[in-house]
Amino acid sequence: MIRLITNEAEYRGGFFPKIPPRVPGQDTLLINADGIPQLVTDYTTVRDIRRGNFNNVVRVSTSQFSVDIFLNEVSENAPFKFDIKIGVECKVYNSVAYYMSHKAYILEDSISRALSRIVSPEARRFQLTDNSVSYEIMKTLQSKGIITIEALGVQFFVDALDVNPDAEAEGFVKDMSVTTLKSRAQQHSIKEGAQFATMSMEGAIMQQVAESKITMEDAIIKLRQSNRGEGYNNLEDMERVIAFVRKLQTDNIIADSEAEQRISELLRGLQSIPGGITQPLGISAQKTSDEVTGTDSTIGDLYKDGDT
């Protein structure tokens, strides 16, 4: 427990009292018989002391000091909590108020209550696995600037913060992490499998065209049959087929003129379908290589935030 009373002694003023000397980094208080303090200043006179009937002299530290405050606050994953360690820089700004209240209040408890009123609602915004919780809570605390506890005559500000799940929450965090990782791994596997199936189909057809084993007409028919089997609607089917033709063009498997001819034929066919495309130029624009082939999934996807 921090006590900032550095010295307390009996004071005998008499008829010709001496003004107690002042000490750097400390306030000097004279205490009367009723326990009421008076601060000794440059303006304190012998007459003031004689009239005050003082019988004790006390010194209170006014130097800045550090204290660590420990909070245990509920997270968004209630009832599990965060252990929060907060580094505080504090000092007495009103030594009279501090002397009057220091026996009734524990300084660390008073600072802890003041911080908890700020931190508690912030902690409830974050899951135990959220990496940004320390940064966000620190930002909120620093935005408060210097915090004053008038009843104790002290002021403080926060200069350090550390946030972690408490001991009871560790098992929950581990289970949550494993579950999340398994879920993302499953999503990755499904996505990768779908991409592999799609790309193997298109790749096989493309290879047959390149080796002149099938004509462009046969290639488009095969791809569109695959699209119908996978439940593509007319517009999705057309976009995929056009992307396929563009890929053949960019890989120099077919000439630019043939590619443009095939795409024009496809667009005319789509326009004849009720509810078909109304702006054919929008999907005839050449796509990039990534858009045609798709971007391969990697194990790094498992560690990205959010669903992938």
C-alpha positions as CSV (number, residue, x, y, z in Angstrom):
1,M,0.0,0.0,0.0
2,I,1.4,3.4,-1.0
3,R,1.6,6.0,1.7
4,L,2.7,9.5,0.7
5,I,3.1,10.9,4.2
6,T,6.9,11.1,4.4
7,N,7.2,12.5,7.9
8,E,4.9,13.3,10.9
9,A,6.1,14.8,14.1
10,E,5.0,16.8,17.1
11,Y,5.1,20.6,16.8
12,R,5.5,23.0,19.6
13,G,5.1,26.6,18.4
14,G,5.0,28.5,21.6
15,F,4.7,32.3,21.7
16,F,7.5,32.8,19.2
17,P,6.9,29.8,16.8
18,K,9.3,29.0,14.0
19,I,7.9,28.4,10.5
20,P,8.8,24.8,9.6
21,P,11.3,24.6,6.7
22,R,10.0,23.6,3.3
23,V,11.5,20.6,1.4
24,P,11.6,20.2,-2.4
25,G,9.2,17.6,-3.7
26,Q,7.1,17.7,-0.5
27,D,4.4,19.9,1.0
28,T,4.6,20.9,4.7
29,L,1.3,20.8,6.6
30,L,0.7,22.1,10.1
31,I,-2.1,20.2,12.0
32,N,-4.2,21.7,14.7
33,A,-5.8,20.0,17.7
34,D,-8.9,19.2,15.6
35,G,-6.8,17.4,13.0
36,I,-7.3,20.2,10.4
37,P,-4.3,20.9,8.2
38,Q,-2.9,24.1,6.9
39,L,-0.4,24.3,4.1
40,V,2.8,26.1,4.8
41,T,3.5,28.6,1.9
42,D,5.7,31.5,1.2
43,Y,3.0,33.7,2.7
44,T,2.7,31.8,6.0
45,T,3.6,34.1,9.0
46,V,4.5,33.6,12.6
47,R,1.1,35.2,13.5
48,D,-0.7,32.6,11.4
49,I,1.0,29.8,13.2
50,R,0.4,31.3,16.7
51,R,-3.3,31.7,16.0
52,G,-3.6,28.2,14.5
53,N,-2.7,26.4,17.7
54,F,-0.9,23.7,15.7
55,N,0.6,20.7,17.5
56,N,1.8,18.5,14.6
57,V,3.8,19.0,11.4
58,V,3.4,16.6,8.5
59,R,5.2,16.3,5.1
60,V,3.4,14.9,2.0
61,S,5.3,13.8,-1.1
62,T,4.3,15.7,-4.2
63,S,6.8,14.0,-6.5
64,Q,5.5,11.9,-9.4
65,F,5.5,8.2,-8.8
66,S,4.6,5.0,-10.7
67,V,2.1,2.3,-9.7
68,D,0.7,-0.8,-11.4
69,I,-3.0,-1.3,-11.3
70,F,-4.5,-4.8,-12.0
71,L,-8.0,-5.2,-13.3
72,N,-10.0,-8.3,-14.2
73,E,-12.7,-7.3,-16.7
74,V,-15.4,-9.3,-18.5
75,S,-14.8,-9.8,-22.2
76,E,-17.3,-10.1,-25.0
77,N,-17.1,-13.9,-24.4
78,A,-18.8,-13.5,-21.0
79,P,-18.3,-14.8,-18.3
80,F,-14.6,-15.2,-19.4
81,K,-12.4,-12.2,-18.5
82,F,-9.3,-10.3,-19.4
83,D,-6.4,-9.7,-16.9
84,I,-5.4,-6.1,-17.5
85,K,-2.2,-4.6,-16.1
86,I,-2.1,-0.8,-16.3
87,G,1.0,1.3,-15.6
88,V,0.1,4.7,-14.0
89,E,2.0,7.8,-13.3
90,C,0.5,9.6,-10.3
91,K,1.1,12.6,-8.0
92,V,-0.5,14.6,-5.2
93,Y,-1.8,17.9,-6.4
94,N,-3.7,18.9,-3.3
95,S,-1.8,17.8,-0.1
96,V,-4.5,19.1,2.2
97,A,-7.2,16.9,0.6
98,Y,-4.8,13.9,0.6
99,Y,-4.0,14.3,4.3
100,M,-7.7,14.6,5.2
101,S,-8.7,11.5,3.3
102,H,-5.7,9.2,3.2
103,K,-6.8,7.2,6.2
104,A,-10.2,6.6,4.7
105,Y,-9.1,5.6,1.2
106,I,-6.5,3.2,-0.2
107,L,-4.8,5.1,-3.1
108,E,-4.4,2.0,-5.3
109,D,-8.1,1.0,-4.8
110,S,-9.3,4.5,-5.7
111,I,-7.2,4.6,-8.9
112,S,-8.4,1.1,-9.7
113,R,-12.1,2.1,-9.4
114,A,-11.5,5.1,-11.6
115,L,-9.9,3.1,-14.3
116,S,-12.4,0.3,-14.1
117,R,-15.2,2.7,-14.9
118,I,-13.4,3.5,-18.2
119,V,-12.0,0.0,-19.0
120,S,-14.9,-2.2,-18.2
121,P,-17.3,-1.2,-21.0
122,E,-14.3,-1.2,-23.4
123,A,-13.3,-4.7,-22.5
124,R,-16.8,-6.0,-23.2
125,R,-16.4,-4.9,-26.9
126,F,-13.7,-7.5,-27.6
127,Q,-13.3,-11.2,-27.8
128,L,-10.6,-12.9,-25.9
129,T,-8.7,-13.7,-29.2
130,D,-8.9,-10.1,-30.5
131,N,-5.4,-8.8,-31.2
132,S,-6.5,-5.2,-31.2
133,V,-7.9,-5.1,-27.6
134,S,-4.7,-3.7,-26.0
135,Y,-4.3,-1.0,-28.6
136,E,-8.0,0.1,-28.5
137,I,-8.2,0.2,-24.7
138,M,-4.9,2.1,-24.5
139,K,-6.2,4.6,-27.0
140,T,-9.3,5.2,-25.0
141,L,-7.4,5.6,-21.7
142,Q,-4.9,8.0,-23.3
143,S,-7.7,10.1,-24.8
144,K,-8.8,10.8,-21.2
145,G,-5.5,12.6,-20.5
146,I,-4.9,13.4,-16.8
147,I,-7.5,11.9,-14.5
148,T,-8.3,13.6,-11.2
149,I,-9.5,12.0,-8.0
150,E,-10.6,15.1,-6.1
151,A,-11.5,13.3,-2.8
152,L,-7.8,12.1,-2.5
153,G,-6.2,15.2,-4.1
154,V,-4.3,13.1,-6.6
155,Q,-4.0,13.1,-10.4
156,F,-2.7,10.4,-12.7
157,F,-2.3,9.3,-16.3
158,V,-1.8,5.9,-18.0
159,D,1.5,5.2,-19.7
160,A,1.5,1.4,-20.2
161,L,-1.1,-1.4,-20.7
162,D,-1.0,-5.2,-21.0
163,V,-4.1,-7.2,-21.7
164,N,-4.4,-11.1,-21.7
165,P,-7.1,-13.7,-21.1
166,D,-7.1,-14.6,-17.4
167,A,-6.3,-18.1,-16.1
168,E,-9.9,-19.3,-16.3
169,A,-10.2,-18.1,-19.9
170,E,-7.1,-19.8,-21.3
171,G,-8.8,-23.1,-21.9
172,F,-11.7,-21.4,-23.6
173,V,-9.3,-19.4,-25.9
174,K,-7.5,-22.6,-26.8
175,D,-10.7,-24.4,-27.7
176,M,-11.9,-21.3,-29.6
177,S,-8.7,-21.1,-31.6
178,V,-8.8,-24.8,-32.5
179,T,-12.4,-24.6,-33.5
180,T,-11.8,-21.5,-35.6
181,L,-8.7,-23.1,-37.3
182,K,-10.6,-26.3,-38.1
183,S,-13.5,-24.3,-39.5
184,R,-11.2,-22.2,-41.7
185,A,-9.3,-25.3,-42.8
186,Q,-12.5,-26.9,-43.8
187,Q,-13.6,-23.8,-45.7
188,H,-10.2,-23.7,-47.4
189,S,-10.4,-27.3,-48.4
190,I,-13.9,-26.9,-49.9
191,K,-12.9,-23.8,-51.8
192,E,-9.6,-25.3,-53.0
193,G,-11.5,-28.5,-54.1
194,A,-14.0,-26.5,-56.1
195,Q,-11.3,-24.4,-57.7
196,F,-9.4,-27.5,-58.6
197,A,-12.4,-29.2,-60.2
198,T,-13.2,-26.1,-62.2
199,M,-9.7,-25.5,-63.3
200,S,-9.1,-29.1,-64.2
201,M,-12.2,-29.2,-66.4
202,E,-11.3,-25.9,-68.2
203,G,-7.6,-26.9,-68.4
204,A,-8.4,-30.3,-69.9
205,I,-10.6,-28.7,-72.6
206,M,-8.0,-26.1,-73.3
207,Q,-5.3,-28.7,-73.7
208,Q,-7.5,-30.6,-76.2
209,V,-8.0,-27.4,-78.2
210,A,-4.2,-26.7,-78.2
211,E,-3.5,-30.2,-79.4
212,S,-6.2,-29.8,-82.1
213,K,-8.0,-32.8,-80.8
214,I,-11.3,-30.9,-80.7
215,T,-12.7,-27.9,-82.4
216,M,-13.6,-24.6,-80.8
217,E,-17.3,-25.5,-81.2
218,D,-16.8,-28.8,-79.3
219,A,-14.8,-27.0,-76.6
220,I,-17.6,-24.5,-76.0
221,I,-20.2,-27.2,-76.0
222,K,-18.3,-29.2,-73.4
223,L,-17.7,-26.2,-71.2
224,R,-21.4,-25.2,-71.3
225,Q,-22.5,-28.7,-70.5
226,S,-20.3,-28.5,-67.4
227,N,-21.8,-25.1,-66.5
228,R,-25.4,-26.5,-66.8
229,G,-24.4,-29.4,-64.5
230,E,-23.0,-27.0,-61.9
231,G,-26.2,-24.9,-62.0
232,Y,-24.9,-21.8,-63.7
233,N,-27.6,-19.4,-65.0
234,N,-27.4,-18.0,-68.5
235,L,-25.4,-14.9,-67.6
236,E,-22.9,-16.8,-65.4
237,D,-22.5,-19.4,-68.1
238,M,-21.8,-16.8,-70.7
239,E,-19.3,-15.0,-68.5
240,R,-17.4,-18.2,-67.9
241,V,-17.3,-19.2,-71.5
242,I,-16.2,-15.8,-72.6
243,A,-13.4,-15.9,-70.0
244,F,-12.4,-19.3,-71.4
245,V,-12.2,-17.9,-74.9
246,R,-10.2,-14.9,-73.7
247,K,-7.8,-17.3,-72.0
248,L,-7.3,-19.2,-75.2
249,Q,-6.6,-15.9,-76.9
250,T,-4.1,-14.6,-74.4
251,D,-2.3,-17.9,-74.4
252,N,-2.1,-17.7,-78.3
253,I,-4.0,-20.9,-78.7
254,I,-6.5,-19.2,-81.0
255,A,-6.1,-16.0,-83.1
256,D,-7.5,-12.6,-82.0
257,S,-9.9,-12.7,-84.9
258,E,-11.4,-16.1,-84.0
259,A,-11.7,-15.0,-80.4
260,E,-13.7,-11.9,-81.3
261,Q,-15.8,-13.9,-83.7
262,R,-16.7,-16.5,-81.0
263,I,-17.5,-13.9,-78.4
264,S,-19.7,-12.0,-80.8
265,E,-21.6,-15.2,-81.6
266,L,-22.0,-16.0,-77.9
267,L,-23.3,-12.5,-77.1
268,R,-25.8,-12.7,-80.0
269,G,-27.1,-16.0,-78.7
270,L,-27.5,-14.6,-75.1
271,Q,-29.4,-11.6,-76.4
272,S,-32.0,-13.9,-78.0
273,I,-32.8,-15.5,-74.6
274,P,-35.7,-13.8,-72.6
275,G,-34.2,-12.0,-69.7
276,G,-30.7,-12.2,-71.2
277,I,-27.9,-9.7,-71.0
278,T,-28.9,-6.1,-72.0
279,Q,-25.3,-4.7,-72.0
280,P,-23.2,-7.1,-73.9
281,L,-20.1,-4.9,-74.0
282,G,-19.9,-5.2,-70.2
283,I,-18.9,-8.9,-70.2
284,S,-17.0,-8.9,-73.5
285,A,-14.2,-6.8,-72.0
286,Q,-11.0,-8.8,-71.7
287,K,-10.3,-10.2,-68.3
288,T,-7.0,-10.5,-66.6
289,S,-5.1,-13.8,-66.2
290,D,-6.1,-14.0,-62.5
291,E,-9.8,-13.4,-63.2
292,V,-9.7,-16.2,-65.8
293,T,-7.8,-18.8,-63.9
294,G,-8.7,-17.8,-60.3
295,T,-6.0,-17.2,-57.7
296,D,-4.7,-20.4,-56.0
297,S,-5.6,-20.7,-52.4
298,T,-2.6,-21.2,-50.0
299,I,-2.4,-22.3,-46.4
300,G,-1.8,-18.7,-45.6
301,D,-5.6,-18.1,-46.2
302,L,-6.2,-20.0,-42.9
303,Y,-4.7,-17.2,-40.9
304,K,-6.5,-14.3,-42.5
305,D,-9.2,-12.6,-40.4
306,G,-12.7,-13.4,-41.4
307,D,-14.0,-16.0,-43.7
308,T,-12.0,-16.7,-46.8
